[in-house]
Amino acid sequence: MTSLDKPTTEETSADTSADDARAVTEAALFEAFGGVRGMVETVLPGLLFVSIYTVNKNLHMSALAALGVALVMVVVRLARRDTVKHAFSGVFGVGFGVVFAMMTGNAKDFYLPGMLYTLGLAVAYIVTAMAGVPLIGLMLGPVFKENLSWRTRNPGRKKAYTKASWAWGLILLAKCAILFPLYWWADTTQLGWVLVALKIPPFLLAVYLTWVFLAKAPPPIDVFAEMEAEERAEEERKAVAAGEGEGAPAGRHRRS
C-alpha cells in the first residue's frame, strides 16, 4: 500500500466517530422501544387471546388469560427491577381490550382499543412532523441527552426526526388501513391472527428507518454535559473570586 492509499489519521478518526454515533443510536433506539423483550411483551397477550379463542370460542377465558400473562410480565420485570414502562403499557392496552370486549360481548372489541391507539399515534406522528415538532424527536431527545436542542441548534437532527416521524405515521396508517376493514368484515380469529402477524414487521421497519435517518444526521448535542460544564465553570469562577477577595486584605496589610 502506498502512502496515498493509507488512510490518514483524520479519516480514521472520522470513521471511528461515525461508528460510535451509529452504536449510540442503536443503543438508544433499543432502549427507547424496548428491544426483544418489549416486542415479546407486545405480542404475547394478543397471541394468547386469539389462540385460546380459536380453539374454544370462549371470550371470558381468552380475555382473562391475555390479561393474566400481561400482569405476570409486569411482576417479572418488577422482581428483576427492570424498566416496566413497556410491560405496564401492555397491561393497560390489554385491560382496556378486556373491558371493551366484556361490555359489548363482541370478542373483536378486544382489539379495538389497540387499533384506535395505533390510529391516534399515526395521526400524532404526522401532525407533529407537519408542525415542525416531530413526535419521534420529543421521544428520543431525552434518550440521547439532547432534550429539545435539536429544534433550534441542530437542524440536521430536526430534519432526521421529521423524516422518522413521517415514516412512523405512514407505516402505522398503512397498518390501520388493513386492520379496520377486517374489524368490520372478518371474524374474530381472522382479525386476531392478522393483527398478531402485523405486530412486529411494521415496527421493525419503522425502527430501521429511524436508525437510517439518525445515523446520517449530525451527532446530538449533550445538553446535560453542557450544564455540568457550566456548573463547574461557575464554581471555578466563584473559587477564584473568593481567593482574590482573601488575598486583597493581606496585601494591604503588608504595604502598611
JOMOQUI-V112533 format. One line per field, one symbol per residue. phi: phi as a letter, one per 40 degrees, with the letter a starting at -180 (. if undefined). psi: psi as a letter, one per 30 degrees, with the letter a starting at -180 (. if undefined). burial: # if it has 24 or more other ideal C-beta (glycine too) atoms within 12 Angstrom, else .. Layout:
phi=???
psi=???
burial=???
This chain:
phi=.cccccccccccccccccccccccccccccccbggccccccccdcccccccccccbfcccccccccccccccccccccccfccbcccccccccccccccdccccgbcccdccdcccccccccccdccccccgbdccccccdcccgbfbcccbbaccccccccccccccccccccccccccccdcbcccccccccccccccdccccccccccccccccccccccccccccccccccccccccccccccccccccccc
psi=klfffkkleeeeeeeeeeeeeeeeeeeeeeeegfaeeeeefeeeeeeeeeeeeeefgjeeeeeeeeeeeeeeeeeeeeefhlkgeeeeeeeeeeeeeeeeeeefgjfffefeeeeeeeeeeeeeeeeeeefgikeeeeefeeeggfbgffeffifeeeeeeeeeeeeeeeeeeeeefeeeeeeeflleeeeeeeeefgeeeeeeeeeeeeeeeefflllljjfeeeeeeeeeeeeeeeeeeeeeeefeeeeeeee.
burial=....................#..###.##.####..##.###########.##.....#..######.###.##..#......#.##.###.######.##.....#########.###.##.###.##....########.##.######..#..#############.###.##.###.##....#########.###.##..##.###.###.#####...................................
